[in-house]
């Protein structure tokens, strides 16, 4: 069903093989576009963007005291003191409307 294809990398201009097994894998994942970069350029792009394709920085955490149990915890926002802060065990998300 699939046959090896020779493609040209949009970054370095070198030709690379898009193998039949890679095409089958892409199809199984629902990908419709062929790769635009060779393996080396894809790896370089991934490394440049932080590894997983996301340029995510480590989230800053702030100390807080749980309003329910008094346990010391950390939260991903700076508590203002205007609203209660809860530890993971005491936090209950609001009920969802399942309309």
Secondary structure, DSSP 8 states (H G I E B T S, - for coil): ----EEEE-TTT--EEEE-HHHHHHHHHTT--S--SS-HHHHHHHHHHTTSSS--------EEEE-TTT--EEEESS---SSS----TTT---------
